[in-house]
């Protein structure tokens, strides 16, 4: 994954590209668990259906940080919500792996 950094390393505008490695883990939580944003990195947490997540990912919007889309695609593929039978599966998986 190629992430972005907000610093001035000769780019002229304060933004640059940096290589990132994303480690993805599944964490099962109790059904009634409610996460709370406390570190200032998250604005809020929302419970969404898989269909709502997929629809939001397909929209051209700023609901997700760039690295979140890659993590969500990984989750959807590993849990069978996106399969090899789906249109553009190969392109999606290759793009996520090389992002």
C-alpha positions in Angstrom: 0.0 0.0 0.0 1.3 3.5 -0.8 0.1 5.9 1.9 0.3 9.6 2.0 2.0 11.8 4.5 1.5 15.4 5.4 5.0 16.7 5.7 7.2 18.9 3.5 9.9 16.7 2.1 10.6 18.6 -1.1 7.1 18.0 -2.6 6.3 21.7 -2.4 2.8 21.2 -1.0 3.5 19.2 2.2 2.1 16.0 0.8 4.1 13.0 -0.3 3.9 9.2 -0.8 5.2 6.7 1.7 5.3 2.9 1.6 3.0 1.4 4.2 2.4 -2.2 5.3 -1.1 -2.8 6.6 -1.5 -5.8 9.0 -5.1 -6.9 9.0 -6.6 -8.8 12.0 -10.1 -10.0 12.7 -11.2 -9.2 16.3 -14.5 -10.7 17.4 -16.3 -8.5 19.9 -19.5 -8.9 22.0 -22.6 -8.0 20.1 -23.3 -5.1 22.4 -19.8 -3.7 22.3 -19.7 0.1 21.5 -16.3 1.5 20.6 -15.5 5.0 21.7 -13.2 7.4 19.9 -10.7 8.7 22.5 -7.4 9.3 20.7 -8.6 12.0 18.3 -7.9 9.9 15.2 -11.5 8.8 14.8 -14.5 11.1 14.6 -17.0 8.4 15.3 -17.9 4.7 14.9 -21.0 3.5 13.0 -22.5 0.0 12.8 -23.1 -0.7 9.1 -24.4 -3.7 7.2 -22.1 -5.3 4.6 -24.3 -4.0 1.8 -24.0 -0.4 3.2 -20.2 -0.7 3.4 -19.9 -2.0 -0.2 -22.3 0.7 -1.5 -20.2 3.4 0.3 -17.0 2.0 -1.0 -18.3 2.1 -4.6 -19.3 5.8 -4.2 -16.8 8.5 -5.1 -16.7 10.1 -1.7 -14.5 10.9 1.2 -16.2 8.8 3.8 -13.1 6.6 4.2 -9.4 7.2 4.6 -7.5 5.7 1.6 -6.0 2.9 3.6 -9.4 1.9 5.0 -10.7 0.9 1.5 -7.8 -1.5 1.1 -8.5 -3.1 4.5 -12.3 -3.4 3.8 -11.7 -5.1 0.4 -9.3 -7.5 2.2 -12.1 -8.3 4.7 -14.8 -8.7 2.1 -12.7 -11.1 0.1 -11.5 -13.2 3.0 -15.0 -13.6 4.4 -16.6 -14.5 1.0 -18.6 -11.3 0.5 -16.7 -10.8 -2.7 -15.8 -13.9 -4.7 -14.1 -15.0 -7.9 -17.6 -15.1 -9.5 -18.1 -11.4 -9.1 -17.5 -9.0 -11.9 -14.0 -7.4 -11.8 -12.9 -9.7 -8.9 -9.4 -10.2 -10.3 -8.9 -6.5 -10.9 -10.2 -5.6 -7.4 -7.9 -8.2 -5.7 -4.8 -7.2 -7.7 -5.5 -3.5 -7.2 -5.9 -4.0 -3.4 -2.7 -6.1 -3.2 -0.6 -3.6 -5.1 -2.1 -0.4 -3.7 
